[in-house]
Amino acid sequence: MKPLKFKLLEIFLFLIFYYACVVAEEKIQEAKRTYIVLMDKSNMPESFADHSLWYDSSLKSVSDSASMLYMYENVVHGYSTRLTVEEAESLGKQPGILSVLHEVRYELHTTRTPEFLGLRKSSALFPTSDSMGKVIVGILDTGVWPELKSFDDSGYGPVPSGWKGKCETGKNFSSSSCNRKLIGARFFSKGYEAAFGPVDESMESKSPRDDDGHGTHTATTVAGSVVPNANLLGYASGTARGMASHARVAIYKVCWLGGCFGSDIVAAMDTAVADGVDAMSMSIGGGLSEYYGDTVAIGAFTATTHGIFVSFSAGNGGPMPSSLSNVAPWITTVGAGTLDRDFPASITLGNNDKYSGVTLYNGKQLSDSMVPLVYGGNASNSSSGSLCMAGSLIPEKISGKIVVCDRGGSTRVQKGVVVKAAGGAGMILTNTATFGEELIADAHLLPSTAVGQKTGDAIKKYISSDHNPTAIIGPGTTKLGVQPSPVVAAFSSRGPNPVTPAILKPDIIAPGVNILAGWTGAVGPTGLGSDKRHVNFNIISGTSMSCPHVSGLAALLKAAHPEWSPAAIKSALMTTAYTVYKNGEKIKDVATGGPATPFDYGAGHVDPVAALDPGLVYDATVDDYLGFLCALNYTPNQIKSTTHRDFTCQASKKYSLGDFNYPSFSVPLETASGKKGGAGVSSTIKYTRTLTNVGAPATYIISVYSQTQAVKFTVEPAILSFSAQYEKKSYTVTFTASSMPSGTTSFARLEWSDGKHIVGSPIAFSWT
């Protein structure tokens, strides 16, 4: 907790700032304010040799005295400056100016994610703290550790009047555990207890208390309050903030030591709807079934019809195709990518070859002199010795040595525990073909570093060729600006959609690798019982980490556009996502080293700045979802099971999955019979979509890009003119596809643009 005098100082400074704002508002016509000017960089006039000269010229054309505060060249293009209202309006009318936006305060996430997502350079786009304070995000997970500063409610106003939630009490959790930030906390254990018997309160708390850490990490990622000097064991130091740090948080504990049970999850969702949440975040996955048999999908449908944005993690089953979970079209399914931050540690072999791995170890380092090196598979009488499984290593063969262990079979940190218990001095964790070059850092309990498959193979080759192999493991560091970034995480689950191939999933990717956020005080950063370290923040990875990023960003959009439906928010996030780096190259997949595809990243990597002003959205109503279920040939009973509505599909109406108003396109195609997949045989398919204008009146022109000659497609009309906000316009895409061998996939992209906005949709073709 901060000393009282500092809190009083903050309050005093806030009051001064507020008074100054009031005075400035009264003199708005005369005073200058800070504006962020967004430029259409691609349309720079040829008369300028450099963008900075263009920016400066545009500014000087409206004000001789103004100067640029900052010039933005990365996530957004443009600059910030101080102008009068009249000057800003004049500037906004110039060609090449996308927007001139008044600066307001914005909220960020951890020490790197906000910068990586572009939030720090775009404060003018974001809602005020008061607006954010009206948004409530429900997190269904393992509970919460309420004492963290990430749940500090300083500066918060009263809890929203419509809130009906409560703070349930139980072991290690009292009503005072909640506040104006953490406004609700409940736990649901009846399903778990029915399967496993009563909760063992000597092992976990029968209350909203988080004894695991996962729930606290996701909750603080969504909406953690500002915490200076956040870090894990000295790594990733900086100021921690949630994606929507002024939003309110409601916790629904549904996961226990034995897992998360559907009956508990649905009960929590049901309660959350009644409590009045605006968004639900669930980093939980399970089996796959038709929607009418998926209780979580059914609960999510109901939540959506109540105006609640629902996001789920895509799963950690990648890079295997069709490994997704949570694929209902009313759910936002989130995959994972990397940040531009890493935690490198050097490795020097006895032959002086040098390699780099990653680590979060911060204890006593090995000596600077060479240490004997051994492969676990050569120091074991077990077939699992290479994996360094419990009991597999021979102490006499590894004592005082660095042990090389293959990844897989047990947790990464558990392997280090096994090595340490057997007398090993350190560990090099090597990826196999299953994990490729994906590197995930861990807070190991002995000097350790993790390396990719190529480096691992080189180290093992050295061991086998040298009669006295040795190595040195250097200390870990924090490195920023790692490129390329993002790349799709190997573990991130992939499409095609295993339930409905005509709906492209995942929807989007967000940061999910080596993410710093709040942690429980009940266990150490590894989660192992032998780890007695206590930390307030931890760095972990998974689509569990990417999902709450999107949940928090959805809360930002809800605060900025409270009238938007969940489908509109989802569309804004998807159609503004990016699929290429600044140099024009496609986002890469760490699993292959090559370009990723929409089956890996969906619509692309989330771009919250662009999502706040998407131009157009693909909205969807209950009727759209009912039509979708009709296109699946659901019976009236199946529809009612899914939607709780009496609805019979019209016999005279043709329902098509291609006409479901989704922001992306997936086009399943049948391979014709015959040699070479029926080469020469073609088919024609039509998809119809409807766009809603959420911006100013504008005319949008279509552009299409395709990597295949096997499918030709046209869009009619090719121009959409909107004369009013919320006006709707429809278009039809006609695909003419040649037959290709079964298993063939290819991709394309469709974009509508008015010169300011790009409304993009990926297209996936697959032949079966």
C-alpha positions in Angstrom: 0.0 0.0 0.0 1.1 3.5 -0.7 1.9 5.8 2.3 -1.0 8.1 3.2 0.9 11.3 2.4 1.4 10.1 -1.2 -2.3 9.2 -1.5 -3.2 12.6 -0.3 -0.8 14.2 -2.7 -2.3 12.2 -5.6 -5.8 13.3 -4.6 -4.6 17.0 -4.3 -3.0 16.8 -7.7 -6.1 15.2 -9.2 -8.3 18.0 -7.9 -5.9 20.6 -9.3 -6.0 18.9 -12.7 -9.8 18.6 -12.6 -10.1 22.3 -11.8 -7.8 23.2 -14.6 -9.8 21.2 -17.0 -13.0 23.0 -15.9 -11.4 26.4 -16.5 -10.1 25.2 -19.8 -13.5 24.1 -20.9 -14.9 27.5 -20.2 -12.3 29.0 -22.4 -12.4 26.3 -25.1 -12.6 28.7 -28.0 -9.4 30.5 -27.0 -7.3 27.8 -25.4 -5.1 25.2 -27.1 -5.5 21.5 -26.5 -3.4 18.5 -27.4 -4.6 16.7 -30.5 -3.4 13.5 -32.2 -3.4 13.8 -35.9 -3.6 10.5 -37.8 -2.2 10.6 -41.3 -2.8 8.4 -44.3 0.8 7.7 -44.8 0.3 5.7 -48.0 -1.1 8.8 -49.7 1.8 11.2 -49.0 2.0 13.7 -51.9 5.0 13.0 -54.2 6.3 16.5 -53.6 7.5 15.5 -50.2 10.7 13.4 -49.8 10.0 12.4 -46.2 6.9 11.9 -44.1 8.2 14.2 -41.4 8.3 17.1 -43.9 4.7 16.3 -45.0 3.6 16.3 -41.3 5.3 19.6 -40.6 3.8 21.2 -43.7 0.3 20.1 -42.8 0.7 21.6 -39.3 2.2 24.9 -40.4 -0.7 25.4 -42.9 -3.1 25.9 -39.9 -0.8 27.3 -37.3 2.5 29.2 -37.6 3.3 28.8 -33.9 2.4 25.1 -33.4 5.1 22.4 -33.3 5.0 18.6 -33.2 5.2 17.1 -29.7 5.8 13.6 -31.1 5.9 12.1 -34.5 4.4 8.6 -34.7 5.9 6.2 -37.3 4.9 2.7 -36.1 1.5 1.6 -35.0 -0.1 4.8 -36.0 1.2 7.3 -38.5 1.0 11.0 -37.7 1.8 13.3 -34.9 0.6 15.1 -31.8 0.4 18.9 -31.3 -1.4 21.7 -29.5 -4.1 23.5 -31.4 -7.3 25.6 -30.9 -10.6 24.0 -31.8 -10.8 26.1 -35.0 -7.2 25.0 -36.0 -8.0 21.4 -35.4 -11.2 21.6 -37.5 -9.3 23.2 -40.3 -6.6 20.6 -40.2 -9.1 17.8 -40.3 -10.4 19.0 -43.7 -7.1 18.6 -45.4 -6.5 15.7 -47.8 -4.5 12.9 -46.3 -5.7 13.7 -42.8 -7.5 10.7 -41.4 -8.5 12.1 -38.0 -7.7 14.9 -35.7 -8.6 13.6 -32.2 -8.6 15.4 -28.9 -6.3 13.7 -26.4 -7.8 12.0 -23.3 -6.3 9.7 -20.7 -6.0 6.0 -21.7 -5.3 2.9 -19.8 -2.7 0.3 -20.5 -1.8 -3.3 -19.6 1.5 -4.7 -18.4 5.0 -3.4 -19.0 5.1 -4.2 -22.7 1.7 -5.2 -24.1 0.3 -1.6 -24.2 3.2 -0.3 -26.2 3.2 -3.3 -28.5 -0.5 -2.9 -29.2 -0.1 0.9 -29.8 -2.1 2.1 -26.9 0.5 4.5 -25.6 0.5 6.6 -28.7 -3.2 6.9 -29.2 -4.7 8.2 -26.0 -7.2 10.6 -27.8 -9.1 7.6 -29.2 -9.9 6.0 -25.8 -12.9 6.5 -23.5 -12.6 8.5 -20.3 -12.0 6.9 -16.9 -15.6 7.7 -16.0 -16.9 5.9 -19.1 -14.6 2.9 -18.4 -15.9 2.8 -14.8 -19.4 1.9 -16.1 -18.1 -1.3 -17.8 -18.0 -4.5 -15.8 -16.1 -7.6 -17.0 -16.8 -11.0 -15.5 -13.9 -13.4 -15.4 -14.7 -17.1 -15.1 -11.6 -18.8 -13.9 -9.8 -20.0 -10.7 -10.7 -17.0 -8.5 -8.8 -13.9 -7.4 -6.1 -12.8 -5.0 -7.7 -9.5 -3.9 -4.9 -8.0 -1.9 -2.9 -7.2 -5.0 -2.4 -3.6 -5.9 -3.8 -4.5 -9.3 -7.2 -4.3 -7.6 -6.7 -1.0 -5.9 -9.8 1.2 -6.2 -8.3 4.6 -5.5 -10.0 7.2 -7.7 -13.0 5.0 -8.4 -16.5 6.4 -8.1 -19.5 4.5 -6.8 -20.3 1.0 -8.1 -22.6 1.3 -11.1 -26.2 1.5 -9.9 -27.4 -1.4 -12.0 -24.9 -3.8 -10.5 -26.6 -6.7 -8.8 -23.6 -8.9 -7.9 -22.2 -9.7 -4.5 -19.0 -10.5 -2.7 -19.5 -14.1 -1.4 -17.5 -15.1 1.7 -15.7 -18.3 2.5 -12.3 -19.6 3.5 -9.7 -16.8 3.4 -12.2 -14.4 1.8 -14.4 -11.8 3.5 -16.8 -9.2 2.2 -14.0 -6.6 2.7 -12.0 -8.4 0.0 -14.2 -6.6 -2.5 -14.1 -2.9 -3.3 -15.1 -0.4 -6.0 -12.7 -2.1 -8.4 -13.3 -5.7 -7.5 -17.0 -5.3 -7.2 -18.1 -8.9 -7.1 -16.7 -12.3 -6.3 -18.5 -15.6 -6.3 -17.6 -19.3 -6.4 -19.3 -22.3 -7.9 -18.3 -25.8 -6.7 -21.4 -28.0 -6.7 -20.6 -29.7 -9.9 -17.0 -30.2 -8.9 -18.0 -31.6 -5.5 -20.6 -33.9 -7.1 -17.7 -35.5 -9.0 -14.9 -35.4 -6.5 -16.6 -35.0 -3.1 -16.3 -31.9 -0.8 -13.6 -29.4 -1.5 -10.5 -30.2 0.5 -10.0 -27.0 2.3 -6.6 -28.0 3.5 -5.6 -27.9 -0.2 -7.7 -25.1 -1.6 -10.1 -22.4 -0.5 -13.8 -22.9 -0.8 -14.3 -19.3 -1.6 -13.4 -16.9 -4.5 -9.8 -17.0 -3.2 -7.4 -18.0 -6.0 -5.0 -20.7 -4.9 -3.8 -21.4 -8.4 -2.8 -18.1 -10.0 -4.4 -18.5 -13.4 -7.5 -16.5 -12.5 -5.6 -13.6 -11.0 -3.4 -13.5 -14.0 -6.3 -13.3 -16.5 -8.3 -10.8 -14.3 -5.4 -8.4 -14.0 -4.7 -8.7 -17.7 -8.3 -7.7 -18.5 -8.5 -4.8 -16.1 -5.7 -4.5 -13.5 -5.2 -1.1 -11.9 -2.0 0.8 -12.5 0.9 -0.7 -10.5 4.4 0.9 -10.8 7.6 -1.1 -10.6 5.9 -4.4 -11.6 8.2 -7.3 -12.5 8.9 -11.0 -12.0 12.1 -11.6 -10.2 13.6 -8.5 -11.9 12.4 -9.4 -15.4 10.0 -7.3 -17.5 10.2 -4.3 -15.1 7.8 -1.4 -15.7 4.3 -0.2 -14.9 1.6 -2.8 -15.0 -1.9 -2.0 -16.2 -4.8 -4.0 -17.5 -6.1 -3.5 -21.0 -9.1 -1.6 -19.5 -7.5 -0.6 -16.2 -10.5 1.6 -15.1 -13.1 -1.1 -15.8 -14.7 -3.0 -12.9 -14.0 -6.6 -12.3 -16.4 -9.4 -11.2 -14.9 -12.8 -10.4 -16.7 -16.1 -10.9 -14.6 -19.0 -9.6 -15.5 -22.2 -11.5 -12.2 -24.1 -11.6 -10.7 -26.2 -8.8 -7.9 -28.7 -8.4 -9.9 -31.3 -10.2 -10.8 -29.1 -13.2 -13.7 -26.9 -14.3 -17.1 -28.5 -14.5 -19.8 -27.6 -17.0 -22.5 -27.3 -14.5 -20.5 -24.9 -12.4 -19.6 -22.9 -15.5 -23.1 -22.6 -16.8 -24.3 -21.6 -13.3 -21.6 -18.9 -13.2 -22.6 -17.6 -16.6 -26.2 -17.6 -15.6 -25.4 -15.6 -12.5 -23.1 -13.2 -14.3 -26.0 -12.3 -16.7 -28.2 -11.6 -13.8 -25.5 -9.6 -12.0 -25.2 -7.2 -15.0 -21.7 -7.8 -16.5 -21.0 -6.2 -19.9 -18.4 -8.8 -21.0 -17.4 -12.3 -20.1 -13.9 -13.7 -20.3 -13.3 -17.4 -20.2 -9.9 -19.0 -20.7 -11.4 -22.4 -20.6 -11.8 -25.1 -23.2 -13.3 -28.6 -23.4 -14.7 -31.1 -25.8 -16.4 -30.3 -29.1 -20.1 -31.0 -30.0 -22.9 -29.5 -31.9 -24.1 -26.2 -30.4 -27.3 -27.6 -29.1 -25.2 -30.1 -27.1 -22.6 -27.6 -25.8 -23.8 -26.1 -22.6 -21.2 -23.4 -22.5 -22.0 -22.4 -26.1 -25.7 -22.3 -25.1 -24.9 -20.1 -22.1 -22.7 -17.9 -24.3 -25.6 -17.5 -26.8 -27.9 -16.3 -24.0 -25.3 -13.9 -22.7 -24.8 -12.5 -26.2 -28.6 -11.8 -26.6 -28.3 -9.8 -23.4 -25.7 -7.6 -25.0 -22.8 -9.2 -23.3 -19.5 -9.7 -25.2 -18.2 -13.2 -24.7 -14.6 -14.2 -25.4 -13.0 -17.6 -25.1 -9.4 -18.9 -25.6 -9.0 -20.9 -28.7 -7.0 -23.7 -26.9 -3.4 -24.8 -26.7 -3.6 -27.7 -29.1 -1.6 -26.2 -31.9 0.0 -26.5 -34.3 -2.2 -29.5 -35.1 -5.0 -28.5 -37.6 -8.6 -28.4 -36.4 -7.5 -28.3 -32.8 -9.8 -25.4 -31.9 -12.4 -25.3 -29.1 -15.0 -22.7 -28.4 -16.0 -22.2 -32.0 -19.6 -21.0 -31.8 -20.1 -17.9 -34.0 -21.4 -15.8 -31.2 -18.2 -16.4 -29.2 -15.0 -14.5 -30.0 -12.3 -17.2 -30.2 -8.8 -15.9 -29.5 -5.5 -17.4 -30.5 -2.1 -16.4 -29.3 0.9 -14.5 -30.7 4.2 -13.3 -29.3 5.3 -9.8 -28.1 8.4 -8.0 -29.1 9.9 -8.8 -25.7 12.1 -11.8 -24.8 14.3 -13.0 -22.0 17.5 -14.3 -23.6 20.2 -16.2 -21.8 23.4 -17.2 -23.6 24.9 -20.7 -23.9 28.6 -21.2 -24.6 29.8 -24.8 -25.4 33.2 -26.1 -24.8 34.0 -25.9 -28.5 33.3 -22.1 -28.2 30.0 -22.3 -30.2 27.5 -19.8 -28.8 23.7 -20.1 -28.7 20.9 -18.2 -27.1 17.9 -19.5 -25.2 15.3 -18.0 -22.8 14.9 -18.1 -19.0 13.3 -16.4 -16.1 15.7 -17.9 -13.5 17.1 -15.3 -11.1 18.9 -17.3 -8.5 22.6 -18.1 -8.0 24.3 -18.5 -11.3 26.8 -21.2 -12.3 30.4 -20.3 -12.3 32.1 -18.5 -15.2 34.1 -21.6 -15.9 33.0 -24.5 -18.0 30.7 -27.1 -16.4 30.4 -30.7 -17.5 27.5 -31.3 -19.9 25.4 -34.5 -20.3 22.3 -35.5 -22.3 19.6 -36.9 -20.1 19.1 -39.8 -22.4 22.7 -40.9 -21.8 22.3 -40.6 -18.0 19.4 -42.9 -17.5 18.4 -46.6 -17.5 14.9 -45.5 -18.5 13.4 -44.8 -22.0 12.1 -41.5 -20.5 15.6 -40.3 -19.5 15.8 -37.9 -22.4 12.6 -36.2 -21.1 14.1 -36.0 -17.5 11.0 -37.6 -16.0 10.8 -38.2 -12.3 13.1 -41.0 -11.2 14.6 -41.4 -14.7 18.1 -39.9 -14.1 21.1 -41.6 -12.5 22.5 -39.2 -9.9 26.1 -40.5 -10.3 26.0 -39.6 -14.0 24.6 -36.1 -13.7 25.9 -34.8 -10.3 27.4 -31.3 -10.8 26.6 -31.3 -14.5 24.4 -29.3 -16.8 21.7 -31.8 -18.0 20.2 -31.5 -21.5 16.5 -32.5 -21.3 14.0 -32.8 -24.2 10.7 -31.0 -23.9 7.5 -33.0 -23.5 6.0 -35.6 -21.2 6.1 -33.4 -18.1 6.0 -29.7 -17.4 9.0 -27.7 -18.3 9.8 -26.5 -14.8 9.2 -30.0 -13.3 12.1 -31.3 -15.4 14.4 -28.8 -13.6 13.2 -30.1 -10.3 14.0 -33.6 -11.3 17.5 -32.6 -12.4 18.1 -30.6 -9.2 16.9 -33.5 -7.0 19.3 -35.9 -8.8 22.3 -33.5 -8.2 22.4 -31.7 -11.5 23.9 -28.2 -11.5 21.8 -26.8 -14.4 19.5 -27.6 -17.3 19.2 -26.9 -21.0 15.7 -27.6 -22.1 15.6 -28.5 -25.8 12.6 -28.5 -28.1 11.8 -31.5 -30.3 10.1 -31.4 -33.7 6.7 -31.1 -31.9 7.6 -27.7 -30.5 10.0 -26.5 -33.2 11.5 -23.1 -32.6 8.9 -21.9 -30.1 10.6 -20.5 -26.9 8.7 -20.1 -23.7 10.5 -18.7 -20.6 10.0 -20.1 -17.2 11.1 -19.2 -13.6 13.1 -22.3 -13.1 14.5 -23.4 -9.7 18.0 -24.0 -11.0 20.2 -22.3 -13.7 18.4 -23.2 -16.9 17.6 -22.0 -20.4 15.2 -23.2 -23.1 16.3 -23.5 -26.7 14.6 -24.3 -30.0 14.9 -27.6 -31.9 17.8 -26.5 -34.2 19.9 -25.3 -31.3 19.0 -28.4 -29.3 20.0 -30.7 -32.1 23.4 -28.8 -32.4 24.0 -29.1 -28.7 23.2 -32.8 -28.7 25.5 -33.3 -31.7 28.3 -31.6 -29.8 27.7 -33.9 -26.8 27.9 -37.0 -28.9 31.1 -35.9 -30.7 33.1 -34.7 -27.7 34.6 -37.0 -25.1 34.4 -34.3 -22.4 31.5 -31.9 -23.3 31.1 -28.8 -21.3 29.0 -25.6 -21.3 28.3 -22.3 -19.6 24.8 -20.9 -19.1 24.7 -17.1 -18.8 22.3 -15.0 -16.8 18.9 -14.0 -18.2 18.1 -10.5 -19.3 15.0 -8.6 -20.7 15.2 -7.6 -24.3 12.8 -5.4 -26.1 12.2 -4.7 -29.8 12.5 -8.4 -30.8 11.6 -8.9 -34.5 9.7 -10.2 -36.2 6.7 -9.8 -33.9 4.1 -10.9 -33.5 4.5 -14.5 -34.7 1.8 -17.1 -34.1 2.6 -19.2 -31.1 3.1 -22.9 -31.9 0.7 -23.9 -29.1 -2.1 -21.7 -30.4 -4.9 -24.0 -31.7 -5.6 -23.9 -35.4 -8.4 -24.1 -37.9 -10.2 -25.3 -39.9 -13.3 -25.1 -37.7 -14.0 -28.7 -36.6 -17.7 -28.1 -36.0 -18.8 -25.7 -38.7 -16.1 -25.5 -41.5 -18.1 -22.6 -43.1 -17.2 -20.3 -40.1 -13.6 -19.3 -40.0 -11.9 -19.8 -36.6 -10.0 -18.6 -34.6 -11.4 -15.1 -34.9 -8.3 -13.2 -34.0 -4.9 -13.5 -32.2 -3.6 -11.3 -29.3 -0.4 -11.4 -27.1 -0.2 -14.8 -25.3 3.4 -15.6 -24.9 5.5 -14.6 -21.8 2.8 -12.3 -20.5 3.4 -10.4 -17.2 0.3 -10.0 -14.9 -0.8 -10.4 -11.3 -0.3 -13.7 -9.4 -1.6 -15.5 -6.3 0.2 -15.4 -3.0 -0.6 -19.1 -2.5 2.0 -20.6 -4.8 5.3 -19.6 -6.4 5.7 -18.6 -10.0 6.2 -22.2 -11.2 3.0 -23.4 -9.4 5.0 -26.3 -7.9 4.7 -27.2 -4.2 8.4 -27.1 -3.9 8.6 -23.5 -5.1 8.4 -21.4 -2.0 9.0 -18.0 -3.7 6.3 -15.4 -3.4 5.7 -13.0 -6.2 3.0 -10.4 -7.0 3.4 -10.8 -10.7 4.2 -13.8 -12.9 5.0 -14.4 -16.6 3.1 -17.3 -18.2 2.0 -18.2 -21.7 -1.1 -19.7 -23.4 -4.2 -18.7 -25.2 -5.5 -18.2 -21.7 -3.3 -15.1 -21.7 -4.4 -13.8 -25.1 -8.1 -14.2 -24.4 -8.2 -11.6 -21.6 -6.4 -9.1 -23.7 -9.3 -9.2 -26.2 -11.8 -9.2 -23.3 -10.2 -6.0 -22.0 -10.1 -4.4 -25.4 -13.8 -5.2 -25.9 -14.5 -3.4 -22.6 -12.7 -0.4 -24.0 -14.8 -0.5 -27.2 -18.0 -0.9 -25.0 -17.1 2.2 -23.1 -16.3 4.2 -26.2 -19.4 2.9 -28.1 -22.0 1.7 -25.5 -24.6 1.4 -28.2 -22.7 -1.3 -30.1 -23.8 -4.9 -30.0 -21.4 -7.7 -29.1 -21.3 -8.6 -32.8 -20.4 -5.1 -33.7 -17.6 -5.0 -31.2 -16.3 -8.3 -32.5 -16.5 -7.1 -36.0 -14.6 -4.0 -35.2 -11.8 -6.0 -33.6 -11.7 -8.4 -36.6 -11.9 -6.2 -39.6 -9.2 -3.8 -38.3 -6.8 -6.6 -37.4 -3.5 -6.7 -39.3 -1.9 -9.7 -41.1 1.4 -8.2 -42.3 4.3 -6.5 -40.6 5.3 -2.9 -41.3 7.6 -4.1 -44.1 4.7 -5.7 -45.9 5.7 -9.3 -45.1 3.0 -11.7 -43.8 2.8 -12.6 -40.1 4.9 -15.7 -39.5 4.1 -19.0 -37.8 6.8 -20.0 -35.3 5.7 -23.6 -35.8 6.8 -23.6 -39.4 9.0 -20.6 -39.7 7.0 -19.6 -42.8 4.0 -17.3 -43.3 0.9 -18.0 -41.1 -2.6 -18.3 -42.6 -6.1 -17.4 -41.6 -6.4 -20.9 -40.1 -3.7 -19.8 -37.7 -4.6 -16.2 -36.9 -8.2 -15.8 -38.1 -8.7 -12.1 -39.1 -5.2 -11.2 -37.9 -3.6 -9.7 -34.9 -5.7 -7.3 -32.8 -5.2 -3.5 -33.4 -7.2 -1.7 -30.7 -6.4 1.8 -32.0 -8.0 1.0 -35.4 -10.8 -1.0 -33.8 -12.2 2.1 -32.0 -12.9 3.6 -35.4 -13.6 0.7 -37.8 -15.8 2.6 -40.3 -18.1 -0.3 -41.0 -19.2 -3.4 -39.0 -20.8 -6.7 -39.7 -23.5 -6.7 -37.2 -25.6 -9.7 -36.2 -29.0 -10.0 -34.4 -30.8 -12.9 -32.9 -32.5 -13.4 -36.2 -29.2 -13.8 -37.9 -28.1 -16.5 -35.5 -31.5 -18.3 -35.9 -30.9 -18.2 -39.7 -27.5 -19.7 -39.1 -28.9 -22.6 -37.1 -31.5 -23.1 -39.9 -28.7 -23.3 -42.4 -27.2 -26.1 -40.3 -30.6 -27.9 -40.7 -31.3 -27.8 -37.0 -34.7 -29.0 -36.0 -37.1 -26.8 -34.0 -36.1 -28.7 -30.9 -32.4 -28.3 -31.5 -32.9 -24.6 -32.1 -34.8 -24.2 -28.9 -32.1 -26.1 -27.0 -29.5 -23.7 -28.3 -31.5 -20.5 -28.1 -34.4 -21.0 -25.7 -36.7 -19.8 -28.4 -39.5 -21.4 -30.2 -38.5 -21.0 -33.9 -39.3 -23.1 -37.0 -37.3 -22.6 -40.1 -39.4 -21.5 -43.0 -39.8 -24.3 -45.6 -40.1 -21.8 -48.4 -36.9 -19.9 -47.5 -33.4 -21.0 -48.5 -30.9 -20.7 -45.7 -27.2 -20.6 -46.4 -24.2 -20.6 -44.1 -22.6 -18.3 -46.7 -25.2 -15.6 -46.0 -24.5 -15.6 -42.2 -23.3 -12.0 -41.5 -19.8 -12.9 -40.3 -16.7 -10.7 -40.6 -14.7 -13.4 -42.2 -15.3 -15.9 -45.0 -14.7 -19.7 -45.0 -15.6 -21.4 -48.3 -15.6 -25.3 -48.0 -15.4 -26.8 -51.5 -16.0 -30.4 -52.7 -13.4 -32.2 -54.7 -15.0 -33.6 -57.9 -14.5 -37.2 -58.6 -12.0 -38.2 -61.3 -8.2 -37.9 -61.9 -6.3 -35.1 -60.2 -9.3 -34.2 -58.1 -11.7 -33.7 -61.0 -9.5 -31.1 -62.7 -11.6 -29.0 -65.0 -14.8 -29.3 -63.0 -16.0 -26.0 -61.5 -18.7 -24.9 -59.1 -20.2 -21.5 -58.2 -21.1 -20.3 -54.7 -22.6 -17.0 -53.6 -22.1 -15.4 -50.2 -24.0 -12.3 -49.1 -23.0 -9.9 -46.3 -24.4 -6.7 -44.9 -22.3 -3.8 -43.6 -23.4 -1.2 -41.1 -21.9 2.3 -41.2 -20.7 3.3 -37.7 -18.7 6.3 -39.0 -19.4 9.5 -41.0 -21.1 9.3 -44.4 -18.6 7.8 -46.9 -18.2 5.8 -50.1 -16.3 2.5 -49.8 -14.6 0.7 -52.8 -13.9 -3.0 -52.8 -10.4 -4.5 -53.3 -9.7 -8.3 -53.5 -6.4 -10.2 -53.2 -6.0 -13.9 -53.8 -3.1 -16.4 -53.7 -4.9 -18.9 -55.9 -5.9 -19.2 -59.5 -8.3 -22.0 -58.7 -11.0 -19.6 -57.4 -12.2 -16.6 -59.3 -14.5 -14.2 -57.4 -16.4 -11.0 -58.0 -18.1 -8.6 -55.6 -21.4 -6.9 -56.5 -21.8 -4.0 -56.0 -18.2 -3.0 -56.0 -19.0 0.4 -54.5 -21.1 1.0 -51.3 -22.1 4.6 -50.5 -23.4 5.4 -47.0 -25.2 8.7 -46.4 -25.9 8.3 -42.7 -24.7 6.6 -39.6 -26.1 3.1 -39.0 -27.2 2.9 -42.6 -26.9 -0.7 -43.9 -25.8 -1.9 -47.3 -25.5 -5.5 -48.6 -23.1 -7.1 -51.2 -22.7 -10.5 -52.7 -19.5 -12.4 -53.4 -19.6 -14.9 -56.2 -17.0 -17.6 -56.1 -16.3 -19.8 -59.1 -14.0 -22.6 -58.0 -12.2 -25.2 -60.0 -11.9 -28.6 -58.4 -8.7 -29.3 -56.5 -7.4 -32.4 -54.8 -8.9 -33.1 -51.4 -7.0 -31.5 -48.6 -6.0 -28.4 -50.7 -6.3 -25.1 -49.0 -5.8 -21.5 -50.2 -6.5 -18.0 -49.0 -7.6 -14.6 -50.2 -8.6 -11.3 -48.7 -11.4 -8.8 -49.3 -11.2 -5.1 -48.2 -13.6 -2.2 -48.3 -12.0 1.2 -48.0 -13.1 4.8 -48.1 -9.5 6.2 -48.0 -9.6 6.4 -44.2 -10.7 3.0 -43.0 -9.9 -0.4 -44.3 -12.6 -3.0 -43.5 -10.8 -6.3 -44.1 -12.0 -9.9 -44.2 -9.9 -13.0 -44.7 -11.2 -15.7 -47.0 -10.2 -19.4 -46.6 -10.8 -22.0 -49.3 -10.6 -25.7 -48.5 -11.4 -28.7 -50.7 -12.6 -32.0 -49.2 
